[in-house]
Amino acid sequence: MHDGVHVTPSAPKVRQVLALLALRANTTVPLHQLVEELWEEHPPCSAATTLQTYIYQLRKLPGLGETQPPGSADSSQALLTTPGGYRLSMPQGCLDAQEFTELAARGREVMERGAVAEAADLLHRALAVWRGPALSDLAPGPIVGIDALRLEEQRYEVMEERIDADLLLGRHHRLISELSGLAADNPTREGLHAKLMLSLYRAGRRPDALEVFQRIRRMLTRELGLEPCSELQRLHQQVLAGDRGLDLPMERTTVIGTHAEGPHDEPLVTLPPDVPLVGRTAEISRITRLLTEPGGTDGARCVAVAGPPGAGTTALAVSVAHGLGDAFPDGRLYVSFGDPSAPRTVEDVLADLLEAIGCRRSELPTTRPGRARILQSWLATRRVLLVVDDVGAADQVADLVPAHSRSGLLVAGYRRLYGGKLGTPVDVPRLPADQSRGLALQVLGRERLLADASSLGTLIDLCGGLPGPVVEAAGLLGLRPHWSIRQLIDWMSRDRPATVACQRPSPFHHVVRRCQGLTPALRDALAKLAGAGEDVLTVENAARALGRDPDETEELLEELVEFLLLEVDLVSDASSHRFFQYRLPYLLRTALRTTAPHAAV
């Protein structure tokens, strides 16, 4: 109890009775429940008389008499005898548990409206009501014990919701210490570990975030024989990939409702943070021009960007979007289809966009066309840029193409996309050698590179001049300062289990992730081609390696080119009757050859 008379009976069983009556305040507690709480399945013959004695002792406490003097502050507070039991009559808000529940409910309500700071404050206040474990001053029986567990579980639920709000507010640095302690006290509570991983990742401590995953995985497998839940495993993969979807948006303004007051509302921006890019000046200029030049009669301005694994299509798209605030003054919204091996549905992606503009997810239509109509209605009077990431098929974005030329769509795909509404495709090439060197210099520092400068060119060639693998390779060197670049090159060519490669930064990560989005037939074909031992393949050589018809093989090879996994040249082998020959990049061949085939792809 709080803000009133505090009563604490000294006798343990009297405290049990008071606890049960307080937890059921303003409702009748049957006699049999009180007896079960006190003596469980073995009540004494004098149970009824003894219980009456306990009630009598409670009524002697201040404020718990059966009647209170009229007009007194506690006139609505009394321990009453009712048919079949007893009722503790209490004014609303007199109990800590009630105050906690009310504050938590208010916090959830304002959170649903998008007022994150206010929600965080209310949830902090709700948790501040707690002064220790629930009912810690008594040895509860079976009924009060269950209520105590329920209250503790509610406390953890509100704590996790409050931490979620703090994460949205960018408070990840101050959360790390708290979450580390909570995770240590709750070694199998996966939600807390996930929040700790996210906080560490956003604080720039990716190796520490990965170690948190390994720690809980060891605990779960050793103690319970279980693997981490799918959400935690997905987060682990996102941390490994440096997934931009985990970053805290630099700006986020929530608009309430699906219809704005007019064209001069504050812009809605949900982009991931911008990061400086090495090179890409030509690509940024071209995409910007395509998105800002006047649209034709076919509708919105759309650009589909694709590149080889690790080319940095996401970073490029986000960087372009950050520079287009003047062209799209009403908003720039980012959304992702997620892991290529298990892409999110179009319905979910539409829900994300609608939630960002102020719709309540629980009130949205369940169908894809219904959600698309709401989005198009909102876009109709605005100039907005939609940035859609991790796209593997044109059908995924068909409903996201704005219906008029005032807005735009920028697609970052992991394959080339075709469709009249998608506009001009833009391929993201590898970086020139000097820019790749500059990128490695940024990550590792001049002293580390100059100590092994002769091997740096070889490493960049092995990484295909792609920024993602270059950064991952440098990240692995950062974790292993005793390694030289030459030792890393040797490691990249060595056979090893796939499980070793995916526990830390790996130059092969981007290739493996791209392969996970392929059909089983394409994955199997890639594994066989990588094992064929040839860098350059004609259609005829590939057909022999795959055991397929040449025409069927050519179609398969061309599909892999669409995923930007194979490079293509005019045929130079006089024995071939086809127009083109195909090259397997080093990263692809090595990733598929040096890891267990099924685990790798």
Secondary structure, 3 states (H helix, E strand, C coil): CCCCCCCCCCCHHHHHHHHHHHHCCCCEEEHHHHHHHHHCCCCCCCHHHHHHHHHHHHHCCCCCCCCCCCCCCCCCCEEEEECCEEEEECCCCCCHHHHHHHHHHHHHHHHHCCCHHHHHHHHHHHHHCCCCCCCCCCCCCHHHHHHHHHHHHHHHHHHHHHHHHHHHCCCHHHHHHHHHHHHHHCCCCHHHHHHHHHHHHHCCCHHHHHHHHHHHHHHHHHHCCCCCCHHHHHHHHHHHHCCHHHCCCCCCCCCCCCCCCCCCCCCEECCCCCCCCCCCHHHHHHHHHHHHCCCCCCCCEEEEEECCCCCCHHHHHHHHHHCCCCCCCCEEEEEECCCCCCCCCHHHHHHHHHHHCCCCHHHCCCCHHHHHHHHHHHHCCCCEEEEEEEECCHHHHHHHCCCCCCCEEEEEECCCCCCHHHCEEEECCCCCHHHHHHHHHHHHCHHHHHCCHHHHHHHHHHCCCCHHHHHHHHHHHHHCCCCCHHHHHHHHCCCCCHHHHCCCCCCCHHHHHHHHCCCHHHHHHHHHHHCCCCCEEEHHHHHHHHCCCHHHHHHHHHHHHHCCCCEEEECCCCCCCCCEEEECCHHHHHHHHCCCHHHHC
